[in-house]
Amino acid sequence: NHRFLPRDGRNITIEMVLNAALEGFNIDKSVLILVAATGLLTAKTLGSFTLDDLKLHGIIEHDASLSRSDFCLGDNLHFSETVYSTLAESNPSVDYFNATSAGQVQKKRLADDTLANPCITNTIKERTIRTGESALYLSVMGDPMTGVAPKEFVNVFFREERMPIEEGWIKPSTVITDRTLSPIEAIIVKASM
């Protein structure tokens, strides 16, 4: 949480999420307002949620994740190296991920999950969430204007669930907005077909 959110992962408010995203990753508040508000739909209390609440299937949590098992298949809260290996092993021969490789990973994850998960959910909502998540990790861990991110930074971010500051990552100087994300998302969608 890097002191941006409560260390115990509880009592998280919309304002906390938006401030953390801006301060920690330079993501404009308008990008995540809907996601942060949707987080409240998972909560057992009024006005705040916990990180554990977010595992509620079908709200924000979705099938064919890049780093978590599907709800129907087991633990949809904790990192899974087996699931993540699809992303980790993509875009061979180079030291970066890009929007094209992100789309190809989405396509493979969905194909694998379609075979493994008899209760998979894959509507426009899930596809939109997956695409937005991919555009965000590329933008936050790399260049928000190109959607190119060093593999080392992305791998640390997912596997160790921390900002790769020790490895040389710095917060993007460009504010990440819908305008910067849209072209990256378009490439991801095209590559995932």
C-alpha positions in Angstrom: 0.0 0.0 0.0 3.1 2.2 0.3 1.2 4.4 2.9 -1.3 5.4 0.3 -4.0 3.1 1.7 -4.5 1.6 5.1 -2.0 -1.1 5.7 -4.6 -3.5 7.0 -6.6 -3.1 3.7 -9.8 -2.0 5.6 -12.0 1.1 5.7 -10.9 2.2 2.2 -13.0 5.1 0.8 -13.5 6.3 -2.7 -11.5 9.4 -1.9 -8.6 7.3 -0.6 -8.5 5.2 -3.8 -8.5 8.3 -6.0 -5.8 10.1 -4.0 -3.7 7.0 -3.8 -3.9 6.5 -7.6 -2.9 10.1 -8.3 -0.2 10.3 -5.7 1.3 6.9 -6.3 0.8 6.3 -10.0 -0.2 9.7 -11.5 -3.6 8.3 -12.6 -6.1 11.1 -13.0 -9.0 10.8 -10.6 -11.6 10.7 -13.4 -10.1 7.4 -14.7 -10.9 5.4 -11.5 -14.0 7.2 -10.1 -16.4 4.5 -11.4 -14.2 1.6 -10.3 -13.7 3.1 -6.8 -17.4 3.7 -6.5 -18.1 0.2 -7.7 -15.9 -1.1 -4.9 -18.6 0.0 -2.5 -21.0 -2.5 -4.0 -18.8 -5.3 -2.6 -18.7 -3.8 0.9 -20.4 -5.1 4.0 -20.4 -1.6 5.5 -21.6 1.7 4.2 -19.1 4.2 2.8 -16.0 2.0 2.7 -14.7 -1.4 1.6 -11.8 -3.7 2.3 -9.4 -5.2 -0.1 -10.9 -8.6 0.8 -14.3 -7.3 -0.2 -13.1 -6.8 -3.8 -12.8 -10.5 -4.4 -16.6 -10.7 -4.7 -17.1 -12.3 -8.0 -18.8 -10.4 -10.8 -18.5 -6.8 -9.5 -14.9 -5.8 -10.2 -13.3 -9.2 -9.8 -13.6 -11.2 -13.1 -12.7 -14.4 -14.9 -9.6 -14.7 -17.1 -7.5 -12.5 -14.8 -3.8 -12.0 -15.5 -2.8 -13.0 -12.0 -5.6 -14.7 -10.1 -7.5 -17.9 -10.5 -11.2 -17.7 -11.4 -13.7 -17.7 -8.6 -15.2 -21.0 -9.9 -11.7 -22.6 -9.9 -10.5 -21.6 -6.5 -8.6 -18.7 -4.8 -9.6 -15.6 -6.7 -7.9 -13.3 -4.1 -4.3 -14.3 -4.0 -1.6 -14.1 -6.7 -1.2 -17.3 -8.8 2.2 -17.8 -10.5 0.5 -20.4 -12.7 -2.0 -17.9 -14.0 0.5 -15.1 -14.2 2.9 -17.2 -16.3 0.9 -16.4 -19.4 1.8 -12.8 -19.1 5.3 -13.4 -17.7 6.2 -15.6 -20.7 4.7 -13.4 -23.4 6.6 -11.1 -25.8 9.7 -13.3 -25.8 13.1 -12.0 -27.0 12.5 -8.5 -25.7 12.6 -7.0 -22.3 9.2 -5.2 -22.4 5.5 -5.7 -22.7 3.3 -3.6 -25.0 -0.3 -3.2 -26.0 -0.1 -5.9 -28.6 1.4 -8.5 -26.2 -1.2 -7.5 -23.6 -3.9 -8.2 -26.1 -2.4 -11.5 -27.0 -2.1 -12.5 -23.3 -5.8 -11.6 -22.8 -6.7 -13.8 -25.8 -4.7 -16.7 -24.4 -6.0 -16.3 -20.8 -9.6 -16.3 -22.1 -9.0 -19.4 -24.3 -7.4 -21.2 -21.4 -10.2 -20.2 -19.0 -12.9 -21.1 -21.5 -11.5 -24.7 -21.4 -10.9 -24.9 -17.7 -13.8 -23.0 -16.2 -17.3 -24.4 -16.8 -18.9 -21.3 -15.3 -16.9 -18.6 -17.0 -18.4 -15.2 -17.4 -17.2 -13.2 -20.4 -19.5 -10.3 -21.2 -18.6 -6.8 -22.5 -18.2 -5.8 -18.9 -15.5 -8.3 -18.2 -13.7 -7.6 -21.5 -13.8 -3.9 -20.8 -12.4 -4.4 -17.3 -9.6 -6.6 -18.5 -8.7 -4.2 -21.3 -8.6 -1.2 -18.9 -6.5 -3.1 -16.4 -4.0 -4.0 -19.0 -3.8 -0.5 -20.3 -3.3 0.7 -16.8 -0.4 -1.7 -15.9 1.4 -0.8 -19.1 0.9 3.0 -18.5 1.8 2.9 -14.8 4.8 0.6 -15.1 6.0 2.1 -18.4 5.3 4.9 -20.8 1.7 6.2 -20.7 2.0 7.6 -24.2 3.2 4.4 -25.8 2.0 1.6 -23.6 5.4 0.0 -23.4 6.5 -1.2 -20.0 9.7 -3.0 -18.9 9.1 -6.6 -18.0 11.1 -6.3 -14.8 8.8 -3.5 -13.5 5.6 -5.3 -14.4 6.8 -8.6 -13.0 7.7 -7.0 -9.6 4.4 -5.2 -9.6 2.4 -8.4 -10.0 4.6 -11.0 -8.3 5.6 -9.0 -5.3 2.7 -6.6 -5.2 4.8 -3.5 -4.8 6.1 -0.6 -6.7 9.4 -1.5 -8.3 11.2 1.6 -6.9 14.4 -0.4 -6.0 14.6 -1.5 -9.6 14.5 2.0 -10.9 10.8 2.6 -11.5 9.5 6.2 -11.1 6.0 7.4 -11.2 5.1 8.5 -14.7 5.5 12.3 -15.3 2.5 12.2 -17.7 -0.8 12.2 -16.0 -2.7 9.0 -17.0 -6.1 9.9 -18.4 -8.8 8.4 -20.5 -7.2 10.2 -23.4 -3.8 8.5 -22.9 -5.4 5.1 -22.2 -7.8 5.0 -25.2 -5.2 4.4 -27.9 -3.5 1.7 -25.8 -6.9 0.0 -25.2 -7.7 0.1 -28.9 -4.5 -1.8 -29.7 -5.2 -4.3 -26.9 -8.7 -4.9 -28.2 -7.5 -5.5 -31.7 -4.7 -7.9 -30.6 -7.1 -9.8 -28.3 -9.6 -10.7 -31.2 
